[in-house]
Amino acid sequence: MKVAFPDVLGLAPENIEVLSLTGDASNRRYFRVVSKKPPLSAILMQKGRPEGFKASEEKTGRGENAPPGDPFLLIGKMLSEASLPVPKILGENDDGSLLLQEDLGDASLYSYLKE
């Protein structure tokens, strides 16, 4: 996979390693983008096309009742406002299919809430 957004991180592409992460039930894929110089990592989210019953994942309403943006970003904003740790958005491509975000480690929201 070609690395996206190297300029956002200020890194040379030859110093970047991309590691595939285990996904969940969504049509998104996640990658950890790691640089050794300086030590740094970020998470790259690649959105797939909505598939059949998953179409509601990206299109949750119509007309005046439609949410004002991407559900992933809206939920992140809501969690942040509730003082839960959410990653900062570092960059996004024009069509929204790639999103680079802060790497908060491997803990899930579920494990955070269990503690």
PyMOL commands that set and color helices and strands:
alter all, ss='L'
color gray80, all
select helices_A, chain A and resi 6-9+13-15+52-57+63-65+71-81+109-114
alter helices_A, ss='H'
color red, helices_A
select strands_A, chain A and resi 16-21+28-35+40-47+89-92+98-102
alter strands_A, ss='S'
color yellow, strands_A
deselect
rebuild
show_as cartoon
